[in-house]
């Protein structure tokens, strides 16, 4: 009763999504955002020269020295990631109008749930019919003596039919939720682009609002994945 059902569903969807991608940390704005282009694992932070003036924070694959076959990925200086984001974001701002226009068609497509709703309506009708048949099957068996093997076969067949319909209805509901979550993410992303100007320094809020993940391929090449689904390869 405290929050809208739609918002509740979106939050639950995000919880599920985070569980699927593995442990999620919020200690740093870079946590669970930097991904290894070799093994697909997340990067974690390490501090070099912690007690000297040369102190610096680096990010490296958590599988770098794990197991018998260490990951061959390169580490990244945190400052290098910040500089790359500033440059990449300013590149986005230069193309903001084109990005907003191209995303308009995508959002329009995501708004149209007609086909999903039509299939869900048919399946809902189907499930109601199967429920009636199940009740009839049980009632007839209760009222008169029947071959129990034949009865069990009919009951199992109807129950399997109902379960199949229910699973498909659940799949459609999940697809609609995924589409709604993607719409919300893209709309928020576009809103950020509309309101932002060129960056001079790293902005943590803009990082969190626009970047889905950064994939590290080498010490000199990374790929930004933004929240509208677009990708941008960047040379360091």
N, C-alpha and C positions, 0 to 999 in steps of 0.2 A: 504493500500500500504506500510505501515511502517513495518508490521510484516507478517510472512508467514501465509496463511490461516489455516494450520494445527495447528500452535501454538495458533492462535486466538480461534479456536474451543476448544482446550484443556483448555485454560483459562476460556472460557465461561462455559465449563463443570464443572470446579472447583468452579466457582461462584455458579452454580446451586446446586452442592453437598453441599456447605457450607450453602446455604439457607435452604436446606432440613434438615440439622442436627441442625439448630437453630442458635441463635446469636453467632457470632464468634469474639473472642477478640485476639489481638496480643500484649497486654500489657506485657505479660510474655511468655517465651517459654513453660510454662506449661498450659497457658490458652487454653481452648477448647481441651485439650489433656487428662486430668484426668477425668475418667468417673466412676460414682457410680455403683457398682455391684448389688445394691438393687433396685434402682428406675430408673437407666439409665440416670440420669441427670449429668450435668457437675459439677465439683468441682470448687470452687472459693477460692481466697486467703484471709487470715486474718492475722493480725499481733498481736502477743501476747507480753505483757510487752514492748511496743514500746519505752518507755523512760528509760529503765533500761539495764543493761549489759546482762540480760537474754532474750533480744529481740529475737524473732524467728518468722519465717513465717510458717503458717500451711495452709493446703488445706482441705476444707470440702465441702460436698455436698451442693449445693445451696438450696436444698429442706430440709435441716437438721431441720430447725425450721419453715417450711412453712406449712400452713394448719392445719387441726385438727389432722392429723396423721403424726407426724414428721418422717423423714427418719431415720432408725436405723443405718446408716452407721457410720464408724469411721473416724476421721480426720487423715490426714497424715502430718508429718513434711516434709517440703520441702527438708531438708538435707537427710532425709531417702529415699526420691524418687531419689535424685541424687546418693546416694551410691548404691541403688539397680540398677540404670541404668548402672553405671560403672561396677558392677559385672555381670549384664546380658549381656552387650555388650562384655565384655571379654570372656564370655561363647560363644557368637556368633563367635568371632574371632577364637576361638579354633576349631570351626566346619565350618569355612568359606568355605573351599574347598568342603565339602559335600553339603553345602547350595547352592553354586554357581552351582554345578553339577545338583542338583535336580531342580533348577529353570530353567535350560536350556530347559528341556522338556516343562515346563509351558509356557515359552516365545515362544517356537516353536509353541505350540498350539494356542497361542494368535495371532501369525503372520498369521495363516491360516484363511482367511476370505472367502474362496471359497464358502462355502454353503450359507453364507449371501449374497455374491455378486450374486450368481446364482438366489436366490429367489428374490433379488432386481431387477435383470434384467427382470425376468418374470413379476413381478408386474409393472414395468415401461412400458413394452409392453402392459399389460392389461389396464393401465391407459390411454395410447394413444388411444387404441381401444374405450374405453368408452367415451373419449372426442369427437371422431369422431361421435359416435352414438348420443351423446347429441346434437351436432351441427346439425346433420341430423334431429333429432326430432324437434328442434326449427325451422329449415328452412322449414320443411314440414308443420308445423303448421302456419307459416307465409304466405306460398304460397297458401294454400287451407283451406277451412273451415273444421274443424274437431270437433268431440265430445270433448269438453274441459275437461270433467272429465276423459275420456280415455287418453287424451294427458297428463294431470297432473299426472296420475298414472304412465305412461311410463317415464315421465321426473323425477319424484321423485325416481322411481326404479333405473334409471341410475345414478342419483345424489348420491343416497345412496351407490351404487356400487363403484362409484369414491371415495367417502369419505372413505369407508372401505379400499380401496387400498392405498389411501394416508396415512391413519393412520398407516397401516402396513409398508409402506415405511419409515415413520418417526421413527417407532420403530426400524427398522433394522439400520437406520442411527445412532440412539442413541446407539444401542448395539455395533456398530463398534467404535463409539467414546469412549465408556466405555472401550472396549478392548484395544484401542490405549493408553488411559490414564493409564490403568493398566500396559501395557508394559513399558511405559515411567517411571512409578513409580518404577517398579521392576528393570529395567536397572540402574536407578540412585542409588537405594539401593545396588545393587550388586557392582556397581562401588565404592561406599563408603567402602564396606567390603574389596574389593581388595586393596584399597589404605591405609587402616587404620591398625594400630598396637594396642597392648593392651593399655588400658587407666589407668592412675594413678589418674586422677581427672576428675570431670564432665566436659563434653565438650558440650556446647549448640548447636553448629553447627551439631555435630554428633547426638545429641538427635533429632533435627528437621529433619535431613536427614533420620533417620532410624525408628523412632517410629511413628506409626499411632495413637495409644492411649494407655493409661494405665487404666485398670479396677481395682478398689479397692473393694475387697470382705470383708476384715477385716483389723484390725490394723497390722496383721502379714502376710497377703496374698494378693498379687496383680498379675495381669496378663499383660504382655507386648504383644501388638499386633504390629508386625513389618510390614513394607511397602511391603514385599513380600507375605503377607497373613499369615505368620507363627505366632504362639503364644507361649509364654513361661511363665509358672506360677512361681512366685518367692516368697520365704519365707523371711520375714524381721526379 
